[in-house]
Amino acid sequence: MLPAADIWPAGLSVYPLLILAVVALQRLLPLPDSYHPLTLFRYLALQLAAKVNPDPSRSRQQLYISGSLALLVATVPFIALLYSVYQFSELPYLLDALLLYLSLNWQNTRQQALSVQRSLSAGQLSLARQQARPLLLRRTSNLSDMGLSKAVIESLALRAATALIGVLCWFLVAGGLAALCYRLLLELQQQWNCKLTAYRHFGLPCAYLVKVLTALPLLLCSATLALQHGVQSCYRQAKQRRQHFSRLSFYLLACVSVSIKRSLGGPLYYNHSKQPRSRLVQQQEPGAADITGVIKVLGFMQSYLYLLLFSCSLLQLAWLLTNYV
């Protein structure tokens, strides 16, 4: 692999520009879910879990061990293969851009949510429940229009923070390989979610790792929304009693609740069990139209962060001109 200084002027990071270019390409030419490599990876993750976790009633220690080994088996071969490709690549930044493109599928998530919104607006609740299944872990068969709208809004907010901003954060930290590795771990955590009985202990090793890796993007998104929609209002909303919410996810949803002025949270169903959760109360409950509203809020948040990246690129370019011209 060629030294970075031979490809790009010393002292100037190309990653912010790569992010802006790849995000624009992913928005214009998204890869459909049916052709996306992550779809195949999800299938492989479920098949692997079926092989190494055939009996969820085994002891916790056995499940922790099998979950840890499954985590290694699912990720290490891909990372090792891609790392070896990096060693012989003469265009490492192009490879970085390709890996970042494959790690992103926000446009597909956005389109799925808009499909749910259109079905709800047309009064097709059964169709909307079916369309929402790829976005939701919870049971959808008992959700009303309001409940389904709320569930999709919460899913969009968390996915925007973890599956979009999180990927970009780790790309900035360590390049395309880190971004893809993070995204694979995120997919494993979603497929082996501890909230489902079958993966309650098996999925814990992956869940702990993802919890650490998603802390930065969740905090960044929460802070951005708070700055945009009122720090005091978001702080008051986040001060409420937290039940069955991870702390950082609760903070993010509190900021989203303030930004769209709609209630979020409340009890939900996984499998056949009801799980009580804290309610983030506002004057109104969400409806189908609020799905479009939260997409706009999240889009503005993303644009704000992209603007920061662009500003960093301009500052780096100014530094380059000052020192090399």
PAVO-72405 format. One line per 10 residues: number of its first residue (from 1); their letters; for each residue x, y, z of C-alpha. Coordinates in steps of 0.02 Angstrom, whole numbers, m for minus. Last residue first. Layout:
NUM = A = X/Y/Z; ...
This chain:
325 = VYNTLLWALQ = 85/1389/m105; 120/1239/6; 93/1301/183; m48/1427/163; m132/1328/25; m132/1171/131; m199/1261/285; m339/1334/180; m378/1159/115; m383/1092/293
315 = LLSCSFLLLY = m500/1232/344; m610/1199/193; m616/1013/233; m662/1048/414; m801/1164/354; m866/1025/242; m868/906/390; m962/1034/496; m1085/1057/353; m1109/869/348
305 = LYSQMFGLVK = m1155/876/533; m1285/1011/502; m1351/918/351; m1372/762/458; m1472/859/588; m1578/936/450; m1613/762/380; m1657/700/554; m1785/839/574; m1853/809/398
295 = IVGTIDAAGP = m1866/621/429; m1951/662/595; m2085/762/505; m2114/631/371; m2150/505/509; m2252/641/595; m2382/633/456; m2429/456/510; m2476/511/685; m2384/550/847
285 = EQQQVLRSRP = m2471/585/1013; m2492/767/1061; m2451/880/1209; m2284/797/1245; m2239/652/1360; m2084/547/1347; m2153/387/1421; m2045/264/1516; m2053/83/1465; m2155/m69/1517
275 = QKSHNYYLPG = m2115/m231/1424; m2260/m343/1375; m2219/m523/1334; m2280/m623/1186; m2132/m599/1067; m2076/m423/1112; m2219/m307/1156; m2212/m120/1195; m2247/m1/1338; m2221/189/1323
265 = GLSRKISVSV = m2093/289/1227; m2134/442/1123; m2247/592/1140; m2242/723/1000; m2168/898/989; m2061/851/836; m1898/919/910; m1946/888/1091; m1983/704/1059; m1822/690/957
255 = CALLYFSLRS = m1721/760/1103; m1801/637/1224; m1772/498/1097; m1586/538/1097; m1573/546/1286; m1664/381/1304; m1548/299/1178; m1401/362/1281; m1467/292/1445; m1524/123/1382
245 = FHQRRQKAQR = m1711/116/1405; m1808/m8/1511; m1865/129/1633; m1796/307/1638; m1880/432/1755; m1888/602/1674; m1733/712/1666; m1720/686/1476; m1873/795/1444; m1807/935/1553
235 = YCSQVGHQLA = m1638/927/1466; m1719/930/1294; m1818/1085/1338; m1665/1170/1414; m1554/1132/1264; m1677/1198/1137; m1720/1133/965; m1559/1149/863; m1433/1136/1004; m1528/990/1079
225 = LTASCLLLPL = m1536/903/910; m1347/918/888; m1312/860/1066; m1422/707/1046; m1341/665/880; m1165/678/951; m1210/579/1107; m1285/439/1004; m1137/442/883; m1009/429/1026
215 = ATLVKVLYAC = m1097/294/1128; m1126/178/978; m960/86/997; m982/51/1183; m1159/m15/1166; m1105/m115/1013; m978/m210/1117; m1101/m246/1256; m1233/m306/1132; m1111/m421/1043
205 = PLGFHRYATL = m1065/m509/1205; m1249/m509/1260; m1322/m596/1106; m1317/m773/1175; m1392/m718/1340; m1564/m656/1287; m1544/m724/1109; m1691/m845/1101; m1798/m738/1216; m1788/m584/1106
195 = KCNWQQQLEL = m1736/m422/1193; m1556/m481/1181; m1554/m446/994; m1460/m574/892; m1510/m503/722; m1496/m322/779; m1332/m350/871; m1262/m443/721; m1309/m299/607; m1222/m174/721
185 = LLRYCLAALG = m1067/m283/728; m1063/m287/538; m1083/m97/534; m937/m72/653; m826/m186/548; m877/m91/392; m835/78/467; m670/13/539; m618/m55/368; m668/106/282
175 = GAVLFWCLVG = m559/222/384; m501/231/565; m579/376/660; m668/464/516; m745/299/460; m795/267/640; m892/429/646; m971/401/475; m1035/228/525; m1106/299/686
165 = ILATAARLAL = m1191/442/594; m1281/319/480; m1319/153/566; m1311/218/746; m1387/392/745; m1501/374/595; m1551/201/654; m1601/265/826; m1706/407/755; m1787/300/621
155 = SEIVAKSLGM = m1832/164/746; m1912/289/865; m2015/365/724; m2067/193/661; m2127/141/834; m2224/303/860; m2311/286/691; m2354/105/730; m2427/152/899; m2529/295/828
145 = DSLNSTRRLL = m2601/192/686; m2635/50/809; m2511/m87/848; m2571/m263/893; m2492/m356/745; m2330/m257/757; m2228/m357/884; m2064/m269/922; m1904/m285/821; m1951/m149/700
135 = LPRAQQRALS = m1884/m82/535; m1900/m239/429; m2076/m265/503; m2141/m92/456; m2205/m143/284; m2313/m280/360; m2388/m162/489; m2420/m33/352; m2511/m163/247; m2624/m206/393
125 = LQGASLSRQV = m2655/m21/430; m2709/26/254; m2800/189/296; m2721/285/151; m2619/393/270; m2559/234/357; m2504/159/191; m2412/319/142; m2322/328/310; m2269/145/301
115 = SLAQQRTNQW = m2197/175/128; m2107/329/195; m2027/221/329; m1967/95/200; m1897/237/93; m1797/306/239; m1725/135/281; m1674/113/99; m1594/285/96; m1500/247/257
105 = NLSLYLLLAD = m1409/100/177; m1227/137/221; m1088/11/252; m1073/m34/67; m1037/149/23; m909/160/163; m822/4/98; m815/76/m78; m747/244/m17; m611/158/84
95 = LLYPLESFQY = m565/53/m68; m549/213/m169; m442/285/m30; m330/132/m31; m292/146/m218; m132/46/m243; m207/m101/m149; m92/m242/m96; m100/m221/93; m279/m161/85
85 = VSYLLAIFPV = m334/m326/8; m257/m417/157; m360/m308/273; m517/m351/175; m489/m537/197; m447/m520/382; m602/m413/412; m716/m537/324; m641/m688/414; m647/m598/585
75 = TAVLLALSGS = m831/m546/580; m952/m693/589; m831/m817/668; m781/m693/802; m961/m652/851; m1006/m836/848; m864/m869/971; m929/m734/1088; m1108/m796/1077; m1052/m976/1108
65 = IYLQQRSRSP = m956/m922/1262; m1097/m814/1331; m1223/m954/1297; m1115/m1081/1388; m1097/m964/1536; m1283/m930/1541; m1324/m1114/1555; m1424/m1194/1413; m1607/m1148/1387; m1570/m1057/1223
55 = DPNVKAALQL = m1543/m1227/1137; m1487/m1224/955; m1368/m1078/980; m1215/m1126/876; m1305/m1185/719; m1460/m1074/724; m1349/m926/766; m1244/m958/611; m1400/m966/503; m1464/m802/575
45 = ALYRFLTLPH = m1297/m716/547; m1284/m784/369; m1455/m710/328; m1404/m542/401; m1242/m549/300; m1340/m578/140; m1443/m422/172; m1284/m327/216; m1215/m368/43; m1354/m261/m36
35 = YSDPLPLLRQ = m1434/m332/m192; m1611/m362/m122; m1592/m209/m11; m1573/m96/m162; m1406/m2/m176; m1439/184/m166; m1389/287/m318; m1425/472/m286; m1422/466/m95; m1279/342/m90
25 = LAVVALILLP = m1181/448/m212; m1206/605/m106; m1156/509/51; m1003/441/m40; m945/614/m98; m973/697/72; m885/555/162; m738/556/42; m717/743/68; m712/720/257
15 = YVSLGAPWID = m591/572/237; m461/658/128; m357/715/275; m229/849/232; m66/849/331; 40/779/190; m35/803/18; m131/649/m41; m70/495/m134; 117/491/m99
5 = AAPLM = 91/561/78; m32/422/116; 104/293/92; 68/170/m49; 0/0/0
